[in-house]
Amino acid sequence: MSTLFDLPLLRALRHRNFRLFFSGQIISLIGTWMESVAQAWLIYRLTGSSALLGLVAFAGQVPVLLLGPLAGHAADRLPRRAIILCTQSAFMVIGLLLAALTLSGKVQIWQIFVLATLMGIVAAFDVPARQSFLVEMVGREDMMNGIALNSTMFNFARVAGPAIAGLIVAQIGEGWCFLLNGVSYIAVIAGLAMIRLGPLPERPPSTTSPWQNIRDGYTFIGQNMPVRNLLGMIALLSFAGLPFIVLLPVFAEGILHSGAKGLGLLMSASGVGATTGALLLASRVNVAGLSRWLSFAAITFAVALATFAWSTNLWLSASLLLLTGFAMMVQIGSCNTLIQSMVPDHYRGRVMSVYSMMLIGMNPLGAMASGFAAARWGAPATITAGAIACLLAALIFLALLPSFRTAARGQGCAT
């Protein structure tokens, strides 16, 4: 008897473990986005400083870049589910502490800064463990669909969380968003506790020190041309391309003259485009031809972003961001899938930690650089420069595609 999970789009949900993980994560991610919006509003309400908004965001992301190597070592040497249980529990404690401080009326900006930094430290260990754990839940045959459904879940939460947070903040205050976020982690912790894992492939016994193990991971990446090129593309996208999100308020207010409503439309358009891109990836059944998708998505992203930079019409800008978000998600999801398809399991944690360093850790550096550049040369010129850098990288990748595919096939990945 066929079920909804037999549909190609949802095939990863055939796995009980992934269903438990997915259902818990979607609740938790909505809470996370609620907290993100409420925290930004709280900081601005307390200080009126846009600079502090950027500094707190930087403090919450840069630990991923600094602690990534150690987190990757942990993900390859310790049980990944145990790591995720610990990180999600830590997230819950930090969220509830922020809620208690805010609801008591005693919260101060330095406390928010410290808690954001702690969140970043925990995230540094959480991201590579979660990325590596996926294959243990769905197997290699459904890994691509699992990655795409994860991306769909993330983008759904990115749309739903801020909308819910806006209503709650307006009615009863930021502290209740923080409380709901803290409580939401119960869902993912419960789901992880109910997961039942079968026998896993044995990892080679550890005969080296942590630092030697970390160096071994970097050596593997350095000698693996396809993985190295994909990580480089993600790093450039994160540093030069994705900071457009930080500058959207400048476009909404100063260029499109559409205010907060216009900003909401632009953010939603990007989110809907990204969700559509993730669903398209979820409909694929294997990685054959995925490197071509990646090439054209990277080119589309750069061209759409550069065009958006000079648009003065709100609806045209929203349409271009719809395309930008779509191409961005296809590019990120394709890179993730291809990397995981080529990496042996005993290297997976270390490689995915570098992936998280490139995707998440490079972003605050790019956002800071873009902020300074926009202040000097303007937001349109800054976004255009980043788009041109991404376009050049995409064209180079396309030119090297034949050798990339040959090397990938040598690792059992028919791209």
C-alpha positions in Angstrom: 0.0 0.0 0.0 1.5 3.3 -1.1 1.8 6.2 1.3 2.5 9.9 1.0 6.2 9.2 1.9 6.5 7.1 -1.3 6.4 10.3 -3.3 9.9 11.2 -4.6 9.7 14.6 -3.0 9.2 13.1 0.5 11.1 9.9 0.2 13.6 10.6 3.1 10.6 10.7 5.4 10.1 7.0 4.9 12.8 6.6 7.5 11.3 6.7 11.0 14.5 8.3 12.5 14.4 11.2 10.0 10.7 11.8 10.6 11.4 12.1 14.3 14.3 14.4 13.7 12.4 16.5 11.0 9.3 17.0 13.2 11.3 18.2 16.2 13.6 20.4 14.1 10.9 22.3 12.4 9.4 23.3 15.7 12.8 24.2 17.1 13.8 26.2 14.0 10.6 28.3 14.1 11.5 29.1 17.7 15.1 30.0 16.7 13.9 32.5 14.1 11.5 33.9 16.6 14.3 34.5 19.0 16.5 36.0 16.2 13.9 38.7 15.4 13.0 39.4 19.0 16.7 39.7 20.0 17.3 42.2 17.2 14.3 44.2 18.2 15.3 44.1 21.9 18.8 45.3 21.2 17.6 48.2 19.1 14.9 49.1 21.7 17.5 49.2 24.5 20.3 51.0 22.6 19.0 52.5 19.3 22.3 51.4 17.8 22.5 49.6 14.5 26.2 49.1 15.1 25.4 46.9 18.2 23.0 44.9 16.1 25.9 44.0 13.8 28.3 43.3 16.7 25.9 40.9 18.4 25.3 39.1 15.1 29.0 38.9 14.6 29.5 37.5 18.1 26.9 34.8 17.4 28.4 33.6 14.1 32.2 34.0 14.3 32.7 31.1 16.8 31.7 28.8 14.0 34.8 30.0 12.1 37.1 29.9 15.0 36.0 26.6 16.6 35.2 24.7 13.4 38.3 22.5 13.3 37.8 21.3 16.8 34.1 20.7 16.2 34.9 18.6 13.2 37.3 16.5 15.1 34.5 15.9 17.8 32.0 15.0 15.1 34.3 12.3 13.8 35.4 10.9 17.1 32.2 11.1 19.3 28.7 9.7 18.7 27.0 12.4 16.6 23.6 12.0 18.2 25.1 12.5 21.6 26.7 15.7 20.5 23.4 17.0 19.1 21.6 16.1 22.3 24.2 18.1 24.2 24.1 21.1 21.9 20.3 21.3 21.7 20.1 21.1 25.5 22.6 23.9 25.8 20.6 26.0 23.3 17.5 25.4 25.5 19.3 26.5 28.7 20.6 29.7 27.0 17.2 30.5 25.5 15.4 30.1 28.8 18.1 32.2 30.6 17.6 35.0 28.1 13.8 34.7 28.6 14.2 34.9 32.4 16.4 38.0 32.2 14.0 39.8 29.7 10.8 38.9 31.4 12.2 40.1 34.8 13.1 43.4 33.2 16.7 43.1 34.2 18.3 42.3 30.9 21.3 44.4 29.8 23.1 44.6 26.5 26.2 43.0 27.8 24.2 40.0 28.9 22.7 39.6 25.4 26.2 39.9 23.9 27.5 37.1 26.2 24.5 34.8 25.5 24.8 35.4 21.8 28.5 34.4 22.0 27.6 31.3 23.9 25.0 30.4 21.3 27.7 30.8 18.6 30.1 28.5 20.5 27.4 25.8 20.8 26.4 26.2 17.2 30.0 25.6 16.1 29.7 22.0 17.5 26.1 21.6 16.5 26.2 22.3 12.8 28.9 19.7 11.7 27.4 17.1 13.9 23.9 17.6 12.5 25.1 17.7 8.9 27.1 14.5 9.4 24.3 12.8 11.3 21.9 13.0 8.3 23.5 10.1 6.5 23.1 7.9 9.6 19.3 8.5 9.5 18.5 8.1 5.8 21.5 6.3 4.2 23.3 7.4 1.1 20.4 6.5 -1.2 18.1 9.2 0.3 20.8 11.6 1.5 20.1 14.2 -1.3 16.4 14.3 -0.5 17.1 14.6 3.2 19.5 17.5 2.6 16.8 19.2 0.4 14.0 18.6 2.9 16.2 20.1 5.7 16.7 23.2 3.5 13.0 23.4 2.9 12.3 23.1 6.6 14.9 25.9 7.3 13.3 28.3 4.8 9.8 27.6 6.0 10.9 28.4 9.5 12.6 31.6 8.2 9.3 32.8 6.9 7.0 31.6 9.7 9.3 32.4 12.7 9.6 36.2 12.1 5.9 36.5 11.3 5.0 34.9 14.6 7.6 36.9 16.5 6.3 40.1 15.1 2.8 39.4 16.5 4.1 38.3 19.9 6.6 41.2 20.3 3.9 43.7 19.4 1.3 42.2 21.8 3.3 40.9 24.9 7.0 41.6 24.4 10.3 40.0 23.4 10.7 37.8 26.5 7.8 35.5 25.5 9.5 34.8 22.2 12.6 33.8 24.1 10.5 31.6 26.4 8.8 29.9 23.5 12.1 29.3 21.8 13.5 27.7 24.9 10.5 25.4 25.2 10.7 24.5 21.5 13.9 22.6 22.0 12.0 20.0 24.0 10.6 18.8 20.7 13.9 18.2 19.0 15.4 16.7 22.2 12.5 14.3 22.5 12.8 13.3 18.8 16.5 12.6 19.1 15.9 10.5 22.3 13.4 8.3 20.4 15.7 7.7 17.4 16.9 4.1 17.1 20.1 3.7 15.2 21.2 0.4 13.6 24.8 -0.8 13.4 27.0 1.9 12.0 30.2 1.4 9.9 33.2 1.2 12.2 35.4 4.2 12.2 39.1 3.7 12.1 40.5 3.6 15.7 42.0 6.9 16.9 45.7 6.6 17.1 46.5 10.3 16.6 46.2 13.4 18.7 43.2 15.8 18.1 45.5 18.2 16.3 46.9 15.5 14.1 43.4 14.4 13.3 42.4 17.9 12.4 45.5 18.3 10.2 44.6 14.9 8.5 41.2 16.3 7.7 42.6 19.4 6.1 45.1 17.3 4.1 42.2 15.2 2.8 40.5 18.4 1.6 43.6 19.9 0.1 44.3 16.7 -1.9 40.6 16.4 -3.0 40.1 18.8 -5.9 36.3 18.5 -6.2 35.7 19.0 -2.5 38.2 21.8 -2.4 36.6 23.6 -5.3 33.1 23.3 -3.8 34.2 24.6 -0.4 35.9 27.6 -2.1 32.7 28.4 -4.0 30.7 28.3 -0.8 33.2 30.5 1.0 33.1 33.2 -1.8 29.3 33.0 -1.9 29.1 33.5 1.9 31.6 36.4 1.9 30.7 38.3 -1.2 27.2 37.2 -2.2 25.1 36.6 0.9 25.8 39.9 2.7 23.0 41.4 0.4 20.6 40.2 3.1 22.2 42.6 5.7 21.9 45.5 3.3 18.2 45.0 2.4 17.0 47.7 4.9 19.1 50.2 3.0 17.4 49.3 -0.3 13.9 49.2 1.2 14.2 52.6 2.9 16.8 54.6 1.0 16.4 53.3 -2.6 12.9 51.8 -3.0 11.3 54.1 -0.4 9.0 51.4 0.8 9.8 51.3 4.5 9.2 48.3 6.8 6.5 46.8 4.6 8.9 46.8 1.6 11.6 45.2 3.7 9.1 42.5 4.7 8.2 41.9 1.0 11.9 41.7 0.0 12.7 39.2 2.8 9.7 37.1 2.0 10.5 37.0 -1.7 14.0 35.7 -1.0 12.6 33.2 1.4 10.0 31.9 -1.0 12.6 31.6 -3.7 14.9 29.6 -1.5 12.1 27.3 -0.4 11.2 26.7 -4.1 14.8 25.9 -4.8 15.0 23.4 -1.9 11.8 21.7 -3.1 13.2 21.4 -6.6 16.4 19.7 -5.2 14.2 17.4 -3.2 12.5 16.2 -6.4 15.8 14.8 -7.7 16.5 11.2 -7.2 20.3 11.2 -7.6 23.3 13.5 -8.2 23.7 12.8 -11.9 23.9 16.2 -13.6 23.9 18.1 -10.3 27.2 19.8 -11.0 25.6 21.4 -14.1 22.7 22.6 -12.0 25.3 24.1 -9.6 27.1 25.9 -12.4 23.9 27.5 -13.8 22.5 28.3 -10.4 25.7 30.2 -9.5 25.6 32.2 -12.7 21.9 32.9 -12.2 22.4 34.1 -8.6 25.2 36.5 -9.6 23.3 38.0 -12.6 20.0 38.4 -10.6 21.8 39.9 -7.7 23.6 42.5 -9.8 20.4 43.4 -11.5 18.6 43.8 -8.2 21.3 46.2 -7.0 20.3 48.8 -9.5 16.5 48.3 -9.5 14.4 51.2 -8.3 11.0 49.4 -8.6 9.8 47.5 -5.5 8.0 44.7 -7.4 10.9 44.2 -9.8 13.3 44.1 -6.9 11.1 41.5 -5.2 10.9 39.4 -8.3 14.7 39.5 -8.7 15.2 38.5 -5.1 12.8 35.6 -5.7 15.1 34.4 -8.4 18.2 35.2 -6.3 16.9 33.2 -3.3 16.0 30.3 -5.6 19.5 30.2 -7.2 21.2 30.7 -3.9 19.5 27.6 -2.4 20.1 25.4 -5.4 23.8 26.4 -5.2 24.1 25.8 -1.5 22.1 22.5 -1.5 24.0 21.2 -4.5 27.4 21.9 -2.9 26.3 20.2 0.3 25.0 17.1 -1.5 28.0 16.8 -3.8 30.4 17.1 -0.9 28.6 14.6 1.3 28.4 12.2 -1.7 32.2 12.2 -2.1 33.4 12.2 1.5 34.1 8.9 3.4 32.2 8.7 6.7 35.3 8.8 8.9 36.1 12.3 7.3 32.5 13.5 7.2 32.6 15.5 10.5 35.8 17.3 9.7 34.8 18.2 6.2 31.3 19.4 7.2 32.9 21.5 9.9 34.9 23.3 7.2 31.7 23.5 5.2 30.0 25.2 8.1 33.0 27.5 8.6 32.8 28.6 4.9 29.0 29.0 4.9 28.3 30.4 8.4 31.7 31.6 9.6 32.6 33.6 6.6 29.3 35.4 6.5 29.9 37.8 9.4 33.2 38.8 7.9 31.5 39.5 4.6 28.7 41.4 6.3 31.1 43.6 8.1 33.2 44.3 5.0 30.0 45.0 3.0 28.8 47.4 5.7 32.0 49.5 5.5 32.0 49.3 1.7 28.3 50.4 1.5 29.0 53.4 3.8 31.8 54.6 1.5 30.7 53.6 -2.1 26.9 52.9 -1.6 24.9 49.7 -1.3 24.3 49.2 -5.1 28.0 49.3 -5.9 28.9 47.0 -3.0 26.3 44.4 -4.0 27.4 44.6 -7.6 31.0 44.0 -6.7 30.1 41.0 -4.7 27.9 39.7 -7.6 30.8 40.1 -10.1 33.1 38.1 -7.8 30.5 35.3 -7.6 30.0 35.4 -11.4 33.7 35.1 -12.0 33.9 32.1 -9.6 30.9 30.5 -11.4 32.4 30.9 -14.8 35.7 29.5 -13.6 33.9 26.5 -12.1 32.0 26.0 -15.4 35.2 26.1 -17.4 36.7 23.5 -15.1 33.6 21.3 -15.0 34.9 18.5 -17.2 37.9 17.9 -15.0 35.7 18.3 -11.9 33.3 15.6 -13.1 36.2 13.3 -14.0 37.7 13.6 -10.5 34.3 13.2 -8.9 33.6 10.0 -10.8 36.9 8.7 -9.5 35.4 8.9 -6.0 32.2 7.2 -7.0 30.1 10.3 -7.5 28.6 10.5 -11.0 27.9 14.2 -11.2 
